[in-house]
Amino acid sequence: MTEYTAHRIGDVNSRPFNELNSRTLYSLLRLRVDVFVVEQHCPYPELDGRDTEPGTTHAWIDDASGPAAYLRILREPEGIRIGRVCTRADARGGGAAAMLLSHILQRHPGERVVLDAQSYLVGFYARFGFAPSGPEFLEDGIAHVPMCRPLAASASG
């Protein structure tokens, strides 16, 4: 296990919406709102209706303070889409997001995986085999780059 900010991270948790208890769901949604709405000053509909879709999986890593890192996996016709990747402010730099992303990619070998990376994180995602797949665009005032992990990279893990 990795240690950071005096918190030890735990194992990866992964559940569909209907298997999340209310306390866990509240903690995960609070983390997302804290990062994307409050911290990034981005008032937008964070609860977009996709959390409850069949095939959507919520994945996170806890530490002593609760969810330290989170991401959402959406099942789409062309493969999977990773989104809502976030890390609690006091947990950043400890590798929790990398551990979470690596775990999820290992669980989806041979599948096409796409995401929209905030532009400053393109290098982070490139470490996992993602490459830009289109031009930079603004979403809610934040620059993003669409990225794809080709099937060959997905198969090699």
N, C-alpha and C positions, 0 to 999 in steps of 0.2 A: 504494500500500500504506500501511497505517497502522502507526505505530510506538508501542510501549508497553513499559515496563519493560525498555528496551534490547533488546527482541526484535522482529524484524520478522515480521509474520504473512504466511503464504503464501496460496496459492489454496485454494479449497474442494475437499476430497476427498470422494468419494461412492462407496460400494461396497456390494454385497450381502455377506452373511456369507461365502459360499463364495469370494469374491474377496479376502478379507482374509488377509494372511500372518500367521503366528503372532506376530511381533514387533509388528506394528501392532495386532492384536487385543489383545494383552497391554497395550499402552500405552493403548488406549481404555478397556478395562475397569478398569485401574488408576486412570485419571482419574475415572471414574464412582464407583468405590469410595472414592477419596480425598475426593470432594466429598460424596456422598450418605450414605455409611456413617460415615466417620471424622470429617469436618469437621462434619457436621450431627448427629452422635451418634445415628444412626438405624439400629440393627441390623435389617435386613430382607433378604429374599432378592433382592438386586440382580440376580442372574442368574436371571431369571424365565422362561426358556424361549422368549421371544419374539424374541431376537436372531437365531436361526437360521431363523425362519419364512420361507417363500417370500414375496417381496414386501417384506420388511424391508430397509431401507437404512440404513447407518451413514454419517453425514456429519461431517466435522471439518475444522479448520484447524490446521495445524502452525506452530510457530515454531522457533527454534533449540533450544529445550528439549523439543520433542516436541509432542503434541497440546495446543493452547491452549484450544480450544472444541470441543464435541461435541454432537450430537443424534441421535436415532434416529427414523426414519420407519417407521410401521407401516401397512400397507395393510389397511383394514377395509372391510366391505361398504358403509358409508355415506360413504367417502372416505378421507382419511389422518389419522393421529394422530401428532402430534409429541410426543416424550417424551424423558426423560433429558437435557434441555438443561442443560449445565454448562460452566463456564469454570474453568480452573486458577487457583488463588488469586493467583499473581503476574501473571496475564494479565488480571485483571478491570479494567474501566474503559477498556479500549483499543478497544472496538467489535468484538471478534472474534465474540461471540455474535450481535450485530445483523447483522453481515456474513453470518454463516452462515445465520441465519433468513431474511434477505432473499433470499439465493441460492436456498434451498430453496423458498420461496414463489413465486419467479419460475419455477421448474421445474415447478410444479403449478398452472398457471392453470386456472380454471374448476372446480377441485375443492373440495369441502367439506373444511376443515381444522379439526381439533379438538385441544385440549390441556388438561391440568389444570395451571394455573399456581400456583406457590406464591403465596400472597395478596399478599405484598409486591412481586411482579413483575407484577401486573395492569396497571399503567400502562405498563410496558415492552412487553407484548404488545399493548396497545391501540394503540400507535404503528404496528403492522403490520396493523391492521384487525380484531383480535380483540375480541370483546365477551363479557361474562359470559353463560353460557347456563344457569346453575343456581345454587343456593345454595352458600355456602362449606361445605366439609367438612374433616374431619381425616383425613389419611392418614399413618400411622406417626407420629402426634403433631405433624404439621406442617399448618397451615391451607393449603388449596388452594381454588381457584375454577375450575370448569369453564368453558372459553372456546371459542368457535367463530368462525371467520372465514367470514362468509357468502359465498355464491357470487359475489355482486356485487363484494365486496372482492377475492376471489380473481381474478376476471376482470380487474379494473382494475390488479392488481399493485402 
